[in-house]
């Protein structure tokens, strides 16, 4: 199953893309940051289409949990703020939801 890899790559691309725009608009960085951010967001969208599921909405819903966990990793690694136990509990709940959405049996 390639979906977990796709989701992690998509999360990195989305967070990087959003940060590029954040850096330009909120931190006063060069407009090149925004261009890089937009390119990264296009890559994110392309990656998300590679999720192995029969419905786009299900792919997006399941991805949400991965995005939450990846955002907390970004918080720690890029911003230097260590997630607390509530952050970790929330991410765990989100990832559990992702597993239920992706792995739950589907009726005909």
C-alpha positions in Angstrom: 0.0 0.0 0.0 1.6 3.2 -1.1 -1.0 5.5 0.5 0.9 6.2 3.7 4.0 7.3 1.7 1.8 9.5 -0.5 0.2 11.0 2.5 3.5 11.8 4.2 4.9 13.3 1.0 1.7 15.3 0.5 1.8 16.6 4.0 5.4 17.8 3.6 4.5 19.5 0.3 1.4 21.2 1.8 3.1 22.4 4.9 6.1 23.7 2.9 3.7 25.4 0.5 1.7 27.1 3.2 4.9 28.1 5.0 6.2 29.7 1.8 3.2 31.9 1.7 3.4 32.6 5.5 7.0 33.6 5.1 6.2 36.0 2.3 3.1 37.6 3.9 3.8 37.4 7.6 7.6 37.4 7.8 8.3 39.9 5.0 10.4 37.5 2.9 10.9 37.8 -0.8 8.0 37.0 -3.2 10.1 34.1 -4.3 8.9 32.4 -1.1 5.4 32.7 -2.4 6.2 31.3 -5.8 7.9 28.3 -4.1 4.9 27.9 -1.9 2.5 27.8 -4.8 4.7 25.2 -6.6 4.8 23.1 -3.5 1.0 23.3 -3.1 0.5 22.1 -6.7 2.8 19.2 -5.9 0.7 18.5 -2.8 -2.5 18.4 -4.9 -0.9 16.1 -7.4 0.3 13.7 -4.7 -3.0 13.5 -3.0 -4.6 12.1 -6.2 -2.3 9.1 -5.8 -4.0 7.9 -2.7 -5.3 4.4 -3.1 -9.0 4.9 -2.4 -12.2 4.8 -4.5 -13.4 8.3 -3.5 -11.7 11.7 -3.4 -13.6 12.7 -0.2 -12.4 9.6 1.6 -8.8 10.3 0.5 -9.0 13.9 1.8 -10.7 12.9 5.1 -8.1 10.2 5.8 -5.3 12.6 4.8 -6.4 15.1 7.5 -5.0 12.9 10.3 -1.6 12.7 8.7 -1.6 16.4 8.1 -2.3 17.1 11.8 0.6 14.8 12.9 2.9 16.3 10.2 2.0 19.8 11.3 3.1 19.0 14.9 6.4 17.6 13.6 6.9 20.9 11.7 6.1 22.8 14.9 8.8 20.9 16.7 11.5 20.6 14.0 11.1 23.9 12.1 9.7 26.2 14.8 11.5 24.7 17.8 8.3 24.3 19.9 8.0 20.8 21.4 4.4 19.4 21.1 2.9 18.7 24.5 0.9 15.7 25.6 -2.4 17.2 24.4 -0.9 17.8 21.0 0.3 14.2 20.9 -3.0 12.8 22.1 -4.9 14.9 19.5 -2.5 13.7 16.7 -3.0 10.1 17.9 -6.7 10.4 17.7 -6.5 11.9 14.3 -4.3 9.1 13.1 -6.6 6.5 14.6 -9.4 8.2 12.5 -7.3 8.0 9.4 -6.8 4.2 10.0 -10.5 3.7 10.5 -11.3 5.6 7.3 -8.7 3.8 5.2 -8.9 0.3 6.6 -12.5 0.0 7.6 -14.5 -2.7 5.7 -16.7 -1.3 3.0 -20.1 -2.8 2.3 -21.3 -3.3 -1.2 
